[in-house]
Amino acid sequence: MSVKTSNYSNKKKAAPVAPRSGRHSAPPARLKGTKDIVPEEWRYWRLAVEKAMQLARIYDFDRLETPLLEPLSLFERSFGKQSEVVQKQLYSFVDRDNEKVALRSHLKAPLARAVMEHTLVDETKFAKLCMLGPVFRYDRVQSGLARQHTQWSLDVVGNPSPIADALIIMIGYNFFKELQLDVRVDINSLGDAECRSAYLAKLTEFYKEQTKKLKLPADVKKQLLKHPLEGLLSTDERIMEINEEAPAIVDFLSEEAKNHFFAIIEHLDAFGVPYNLNARLFGGADYFGRTVFEFVAPEEEGRKEIVLGSGGRYDSLFAKLFNQPISAVGFAIGLERTVSRIRSLELPLQESGADIYLAQLGDGPRQKALAMFEELRKAGFKVSQGFLHAALKHQLEEAQRMNVRYTLILGQKELMDGTIIIRDMESGAQEVVDAKKIIHELEKRLTSGK
């Protein structure tokens, strides 16, 4: 029997067919550079977020939220169309309406837009603003800094006083201190535009003289003269050696800029905030002027030195965007890096969101406990519950983890007797009380501490 064959020599091979979704297809996974915050980790995030919001409230900063999507032009004008931020880090695209948009990569430019759009400052008032939320940067994934990460920022807009700079630095320092994180405040002044221009000319002249003495590759010499500030931050040992003799920008400050900087230092001394004058600190954006600072977690016990937050005075950002000279100073703190540092300390974590835990055993007691929970909550008690746990053991373990002061236990016997057990979680002592008098009993114990 003959088999008829086809000649495939002149035909293109068919493209491979993508596997249909099913048991052979790879399951969807999160994108590279992003992360999930699972419940176990969120316990540490809660510490940082609640501390940030607590300090914002104490110092009377108002919450501001801006969209994740902004016009692409906002960032192009902030950093420059050819800047690395715009060319390499920004997530930008053209939407269906042919509008150029971008995911926000920083918080300062959106804040500036919102301030001007809603007239949050004028000649008679300034604004103290708090922001907290995600920013997006397409960049090499670094330790604790993902392509989507979370920033907390505090900003004072419309107040040129040096005490605004000092206040911002103090709050940032206290944020880390109260989270039991050791940080160093590095601070510098960039002066005004005229100061920086004179300094860059002197620094360029310095590198010209020094590179004549050094046998450096031509491209390295060219970069030093083209970007002298980058030379100051170089890790090349040959350049680091000559940098020891490099001029410092503080020597080029105008009298006004110098007085502003020295006033900040005096305020920090009065606030009891330790600081380090860092002549090599220039901020991460060219719209910074005068004050720049960083919160640096030092190298210790196997943990590398890392910058947890930074900030400065950015009056010129408003001039770039709106041609208006508006004073502004603020910081941005990375919460991923902060939380990672907290976890690395392996400190015991005790959550104390509630004073009372309501435990029950059985269907009837559970129904009664539900009603009692609402009664206690509406009476103003900080109370938690274990309605989804069947075993009393699991409920008591949860109450222990939550570090509550008292656990109320309601079983079948207590339900029939109209009573409830109050268990002191520190001493383990238990007492049976009249369920109708539970609010009075709890008020008495919580007030007296017994």
C-alpha positions as CSV (number, residue, x, y, z in Angstrom):
1,M,0.0,0.0,0.0
2,S,1.5,3.3,-1.1
3,V,1.3,6.3,1.1
4,K,0.9,9.7,-0.5
5,T,3.4,12.2,0.9
6,S,3.4,16.0,0.7
7,N,6.4,18.0,-0.2
8,Y,7.1,20.5,2.7
9,S,10.4,21.7,1.4
10,N,9.0,25.0,0.1
11,K,6.6,25.6,3.0
12,K,7.3,27.6,6.1
13,K,7.1,25.8,9.4
14,A,4.0,26.6,11.3
15,A,4.6,28.9,14.4
16,P,4.4,27.1,17.7
17,V,1.0,27.3,19.3
18,A,0.9,28.7,22.8
19,P,-0.4,26.2,25.2
20,R,-3.9,26.7,26.3
21,S,-4.6,27.6,29.8
22,G,-4.8,24.5,31.9
23,R,-2.6,22.1,33.8
24,H,0.4,22.6,31.5
25,S,0.4,26.5,31.6
26,A,2.5,28.3,34.2
27,P,0.4,30.0,36.9
28,P,0.3,33.8,37.0
29,A,3.0,35.3,39.3
30,R,3.7,38.8,40.5
31,L,5.8,41.0,38.4
32,K,9.5,41.3,38.9
33,G,10.4,44.1,41.3
34,T,7.0,44.0,43.1
35,K,6.1,42.3,46.3
36,D,3.1,41.2,48.3
37,I,2.9,42.3,51.9
38,V,1.6,39.2,53.6
39,P,-0.2,39.4,57.0
40,E,2.9,38.3,59.0
41,E,4.9,41.2,57.5
42,W,2.0,43.6,57.7
43,R,2.3,43.5,61.5
44,Y,5.7,45.3,61.1
45,W,4.3,47.7,58.4
46,R,1.5,48.6,60.8
47,L,4.1,49.8,63.3
48,A,5.7,52.1,60.7
49,V,2.5,53.4,59.1
50,E,0.8,54.1,62.5
51,K,3.9,55.9,63.8
52,A,4.0,58.0,60.6
53,M,0.4,59.0,60.9
54,Q,0.6,59.6,64.6
55,L,3.5,62.1,64.2
56,A,1.7,63.8,61.3
57,R,-1.3,64.3,63.5
58,I,0.7,65.5,66.5
59,Y,2.5,68.1,64.4
60,D,-0.7,69.2,62.6
61,F,0.1,68.0,59.1
62,D,-2.9,67.6,56.8
63,R,-3.3,64.5,54.6
64,L,-3.0,65.0,50.9
65,E,-3.6,62.3,48.3
66,T,-2.7,62.7,44.6
67,P,-3.5,60.3,41.7
68,L,-1.1,57.6,40.8
69,L,-1.4,58.7,37.2
70,E,-0.1,62.2,36.3
71,P,0.6,64.0,33.0
72,L,4.0,63.0,31.6
73,S,4.8,66.7,31.2
74,L,4.8,67.1,35.0
75,F,7.9,64.9,35.4
76,E,9.5,66.1,32.1
77,R,9.5,69.7,33.4
78,S,10.5,68.6,36.9
79,F,13.6,66.6,35.9
80,G,14.2,67.4,32.2
81,K,13.1,65.4,29.2
82,Q,16.6,63.9,28.8
83,S,17.1,63.1,32.5
84,E,17.7,59.6,33.7
85,V,14.5,59.7,35.7
86,V,12.4,60.4,32.6
87,Q,14.4,58.3,30.1
88,K,15.1,55.2,32.2
89,Q,12.9,55.2,35.4
90,L,9.5,56.5,34.4
91,Y,6.6,54.2,33.6
92,S,5.0,56.3,30.8
93,F,2.6,55.6,28.0
94,V,0.0,57.0,25.6
95,D,-3.5,56.2,26.7
96,R,-6.6,55.5,24.5
97,D,-7.3,59.2,24.3
98,N,-3.8,59.8,22.9
99,E,-2.8,61.5,26.2
100,K,0.8,61.1,27.5
101,V,0.6,60.0,31.1
102,A,3.0,58.5,33.6
103,L,2.8,56.6,36.9
104,R,4.2,58.9,39.6
105,S,7.9,58.2,40.4
106,H,8.2,60.8,43.2
107,L,5.8,62.6,45.5
108,K,7.2,66.2,45.3
109,A,6.1,67.0,41.7
110,P,2.5,65.8,42.3
111,L,2.4,67.6,45.6
112,A,3.5,70.9,43.9
113,R,0.8,70.4,41.2
114,A,-1.9,69.9,43.8
115,V,-0.8,72.8,45.9
116,M,-1.1,75.2,42.9
117,E,-4.2,73.6,41.4
118,H,-6.2,73.9,44.7
119,T,-4.5,77.1,45.9
120,L,-3.4,75.5,49.2
121,V,-0.9,78.4,49.8
122,D,-1.0,82.1,49.2
123,E,0.5,85.3,50.6
124,T,-1.5,84.8,53.9
125,K,-1.1,81.1,54.5
126,F,1.3,78.1,54.2
127,A,0.5,74.4,54.1
128,K,1.8,71.4,56.2
129,L,1.1,68.3,54.1
130,C,1.4,64.6,54.7
131,M,1.4,62.0,51.9
132,L,1.7,58.2,52.0
133,G,1.4,55.9,49.1
134,P,3.1,54.0,46.3
135,V,5.5,55.4,43.7
136,F,6.8,53.5,40.6
137,R,10.3,53.4,39.0
138,Y,11.5,51.1,36.3
139,D,15.1,50.6,37.5
140,R,17.5,48.0,38.7
141,V,15.9,46.3,41.7
142,Q,17.9,47.3,44.7
143,S,17.8,46.2,48.3
144,G,14.5,47.3,49.8
145,L,13.6,49.5,46.8
146,A,11.3,47.7,44.4
147,R,9.8,49.0,41.2
148,Q,6.7,49.7,43.2
149,H,7.5,51.0,46.7
150,T,5.9,53.1,49.3
151,Q,6.9,56.6,50.5
152,W,5.9,58.7,53.4
153,S,6.5,62.4,53.1
154,L,6.0,65.5,55.2
155,D,6.3,68.9,53.5
156,V,6.0,72.5,54.6
157,V,5.0,74.7,51.6
158,G,4.9,78.5,51.6
159,N,7.1,79.1,54.7
160,P,10.8,80.1,54.0
161,S,11.8,80.1,57.7
162,P,14.8,77.8,58.7
163,I,12.7,76.5,61.5
164,A,10.5,74.7,58.9
165,D,13.6,72.8,57.7
166,A,14.6,72.0,61.3
167,L,11.1,70.8,62.2
168,I,10.9,68.5,59.2
169,I,14.3,67.0,60.1
170,M,13.4,66.6,63.8
171,I,10.1,64.8,62.9
172,G,11.9,62.4,60.6
173,Y,14.6,61.7,63.2
174,N,12.0,61.1,65.9
175,F,10.1,58.7,63.5
176,F,13.1,56.4,63.4
177,K,14.1,56.8,67.0
178,E,10.6,55.9,68.2
179,L,10.7,52.8,66.0
180,Q,14.0,51.9,67.8
181,L,16.0,52.4,64.7
182,D,19.5,54.1,65.0
183,V,19.9,56.7,62.3
184,R,22.4,59.4,61.5
185,V,21.2,62.7,60.1
186,D,23.6,63.9,57.3
187,I,23.1,67.5,56.3
188,N,24.5,70.0,53.9
189,S,23.6,73.3,52.3
190,L,23.8,73.8,48.5
191,G,23.2,77.5,48.8
192,D,21.4,79.4,46.1
193,A,21.9,79.3,42.3
194,E,24.7,81.8,42.4
195,C,26.5,79.9,45.2
196,R,26.3,76.6,43.2
197,S,27.5,78.2,40.0
198,A,30.6,79.7,41.7
199,Y,31.2,76.3,43.4
200,L,30.9,74.3,40.2
201,A,33.3,76.6,38.4
202,K,35.9,76.2,41.3
203,L,35.3,72.4,41.4
204,T,35.8,72.1,37.7
205,E,39.0,74.1,37.9
206,F,40.2,71.9,40.8
207,Y,39.7,68.7,38.7
208,K,41.4,70.2,35.7
209,E,44.5,70.8,37.8
210,Q,44.4,67.4,39.5
211,T,43.8,65.3,36.4
212,K,46.9,66.8,34.8
213,K,48.9,65.1,37.6
214,L,47.0,61.8,37.4
215,K,47.2,59.1,34.7
216,L,43.5,58.7,34.2
217,P,41.7,57.4,31.1
218,A,40.5,60.2,28.8
219,D,36.9,59.3,29.2
220,V,37.2,59.5,33.0
221,K,38.8,62.9,32.8
222,K,36.1,64.0,30.4
223,Q,33.3,62.9,32.8
224,L,35.0,64.6,35.8
225,L,35.0,67.9,33.9
226,K,31.5,67.4,32.5
227,H,29.9,66.2,35.8
228,P,32.1,67.4,38.6
229,L,29.5,66.7,41.3
230,E,29.5,63.0,40.3
231,G,33.3,63.1,40.7
232,L,32.8,63.9,44.4
233,L,30.8,60.8,44.9
234,S,33.1,58.5,42.9
235,T,34.2,55.3,44.5
236,D,37.3,55.2,42.3
237,E,40.2,55.1,44.8
238,R,42.3,57.5,42.6
239,I,39.5,60.1,42.5
240,M,38.6,59.5,46.2
241,E,42.2,60.4,47.1
242,I,42.2,63.7,45.3
243,N,38.7,64.5,46.7
244,E,40.2,64.8,50.1
245,E,41.5,68.2,48.9
246,A,38.4,69.2,46.9
247,P,36.7,72.5,47.8
248,A,33.5,72.3,49.9
249,I,30.3,74.1,48.9
250,V,29.8,75.5,52.4
251,D,32.8,77.9,51.7
252,F,30.9,79.4,48.7
253,L,27.6,80.2,50.5
254,S,26.2,83.7,50.3
255,E,25.7,85.5,53.5
256,E,21.9,84.9,53.3
257,A,22.3,81.2,52.6
258,K,24.9,80.8,55.3
259,N,22.7,82.5,57.9
260,H,19.8,80.2,56.9
261,F,21.9,77.1,57.3
262,F,23.4,78.1,60.6
263,A,19.9,78.9,61.9
264,I,18.8,75.3,61.0
265,I,21.9,73.9,62.9
266,E,21.0,76.0,66.0
267,H,17.4,74.8,65.9
268,L,18.6,71.1,65.6
269,D,20.9,71.7,68.6
270,A,17.9,73.1,70.6
271,F,15.7,70.1,69.5
272,G,18.4,67.7,70.6
273,V,18.8,66.2,67.2
274,P,22.3,64.9,66.4
275,Y,23.6,65.6,62.9
276,N,26.7,65.1,60.7
277,L,27.8,67.9,58.3
278,N,28.4,66.1,55.1
279,A,30.0,68.2,52.4
280,R,29.5,65.4,49.8
281,L,25.7,65.4,50.1
282,F,24.0,67.1,47.1
283,G,20.5,65.6,47.0
284,G,19.0,63.4,44.4
285,A,17.4,66.1,42.1
286,D,18.7,69.3,40.7
287,Y,15.7,71.2,42.0
288,F,17.1,71.0,45.5
289,G,18.6,74.2,46.9
290,R,20.0,75.3,50.3
291,T,19.1,72.5,52.7
292,V,19.7,68.8,51.8
293,F,19.7,65.9,54.3
294,E,19.5,62.2,54.6
295,F,18.5,59.7,57.3
296,V,21.2,57.0,57.2
297,A,21.1,53.7,59.1
298,P,24.7,53.0,59.9
299,E,26.5,49.7,59.3
300,E,26.1,47.5,62.4
301,E,26.1,43.8,63.3
302,G,26.2,42.6,59.7
303,R,23.7,45.2,58.4
304,K,25.0,47.4,55.7
305,E,24.7,51.2,55.8
306,I,21.6,52.3,54.0
307,V,19.7,55.5,53.3
308,L,16.2,55.2,54.7
309,G,15.0,58.7,53.7
310,S,16.1,62.0,52.3
311,G,14.8,65.5,51.7
312,G,15.6,69.1,51.4
313,R,14.4,72.5,50.3
314,Y,13.0,72.5,46.8
315,D,11.7,76.1,46.1
316,S,13.0,75.9,42.6
317,L,10.6,73.0,41.7
318,F,7.7,75.5,41.8
319,A,9.7,77.9,39.7
320,K,10.3,75.2,37.1
321,L,6.7,74.1,37.0
322,F,4.8,77.3,37.5
323,N,7.3,80.2,37.2
324,Q,6.5,81.1,40.8
325,P,9.1,81.2,43.7
326,I,7.3,79.3,46.4
327,S,9.2,78.0,49.5
328,A,9.0,74.3,50.1
329,V,10.9,71.8,52.3
330,G,10.2,68.2,53.0
331,F,11.3,64.6,53.2
332,A,10.4,61.3,51.7
333,I,11.0,58.1,53.7
334,G,11.0,54.6,52.1
335,L,8.8,52.3,54.1
336,E,10.1,49.1,52.5
337,R,13.6,49.8,53.7
338,T,12.4,51.0,57.0
339,V,10.3,47.9,57.7
340,S,13.2,45.7,56.5
341,R,15.5,47.4,59.0
342,I,13.0,46.9,61.8
343,R,12.6,43.2,61.1
344,S,16.4,42.8,61.0
345,L,16.6,43.9,64.6
346,E,14.5,40.9,65.6
347,L,12.8,42.9,68.4
348,P,9.9,41.2,70.2
349,L,6.7,42.5,68.6
350,Q,3.8,43.0,70.9
351,E,0.6,44.5,69.4
352,S,-1.6,46.4,71.8
353,G,-4.4,47.6,69.7
354,A,-7.0,46.3,72.2
355,D,-7.4,46.2,76.0
356,I,-10.0,43.5,76.1
357,Y,-10.4,40.2,74.2
358,L,-13.8,38.5,74.2
359,A,-13.6,34.7,74.1
360,Q,-16.5,32.2,74.0
361,L,-17.1,28.5,73.9
362,G,-20.2,27.1,72.2
363,D,-23.0,28.4,69.8
364,G,-25.2,29.9,72.5
365,P,-22.3,31.8,74.2
366,R,-21.1,32.9,70.8
367,Q,-24.4,34.6,70.0
368,K,-24.4,36.3,73.4
369,A,-20.7,37.3,72.9
370,L,-21.5,39.0,69.6
371,A,-24.1,41.2,71.2
372,M,-21.7,41.9,74.1
373,F,-18.9,42.8,71.7
374,E,-21.1,45.5,70.1
375,E,-22.1,46.8,73.5
376,L,-18.5,47.1,74.6
377,R,-17.3,48.6,71.3
378,K,-20.1,51.3,71.4
379,A,-19.2,52.0,75.0
380,G,-15.7,53.1,73.8
381,F,-13.7,50.1,74.8
382,K,-10.8,48.9,72.6
383,V,-11.9,45.3,72.2
384,S,-11.1,42.3,70.0
385,Q,-12.7,38.9,69.7
386,G,-12.3,35.3,68.6
387,F,-15.6,34.4,67.0
388,L,-14.1,32.3,64.3
389,H,-12.2,30.1,66.7
390,A,-13.9,27.1,68.1
391,A,-11.3,26.1,70.7
392,L,-10.9,28.3,73.8
393,K,-7.1,27.4,73.8
394,H,-6.7,29.1,70.4
395,Q,-8.5,32.2,71.6
396,L,-6.4,32.6,74.7
397,E,-3.3,32.2,72.7
398,E,-4.4,34.9,70.3
399,A,-5.3,37.2,73.2
400,Q,-1.8,36.6,74.6
401,R,-0.2,37.5,71.2
402,M,-2.3,40.7,71.1
403,N,-1.0,41.7,74.5
404,V,-4.5,42.6,75.9
405,R,-4.9,43.4,79.6
406,Y,-8.1,41.3,80.2
407,T,-9.8,38.4,78.4
408,L,-13.6,37.9,79.0
409,I,-14.6,34.3,78.8
410,L,-18.2,33.2,78.2
411,G,-19.1,29.5,78.3
412,Q,-22.3,27.6,78.6
413,K,-22.3,27.7,82.4
414,E,-21.7,31.5,82.4
415,L,-24.5,31.9,79.9
416,M,-27.0,30.1,82.1
417,D,-25.9,31.9,85.3
418,G,-25.8,35.4,83.7
419,T,-22.1,35.7,84.6
420,I,-18.8,36.2,82.7
421,I,-15.2,35.4,83.6
422,I,-12.6,38.2,83.7
423,R,-9.1,36.9,83.2
424,D,-6.1,39.1,84.0
425,M,-3.7,38.2,81.2
426,E,-0.6,39.3,83.2
427,S,-1.2,37.4,86.4
428,G,-3.5,34.7,85.1
429,A,-6.0,35.4,87.9
430,Q,-9.7,34.9,87.1
431,E,-12.9,36.3,88.7
432,V,-16.6,35.6,87.9
433,V,-18.7,38.7,87.7
434,D,-22.3,39.6,86.9
435,A,-22.5,40.0,83.1
436,K,-24.9,43.0,83.5
437,K,-22.2,44.9,85.4
438,I,-19.4,44.1,83.0
439,I,-19.0,47.7,81.7
440,H,-18.7,49.0,85.2
441,E,-16.2,46.3,86.2
442,L,-14.0,47.0,83.1
443,E,-14.1,50.8,83.7
444,K,-13.0,50.2,87.3
445,R,-10.2,47.9,86.4
446,L,-8.8,49.8,83.4
447,T,-8.9,53.1,85.4
448,S,-7.2,51.7,88.5
449,G,-4.9,49.3,86.6
450,K,-6.0,46.4,88.7
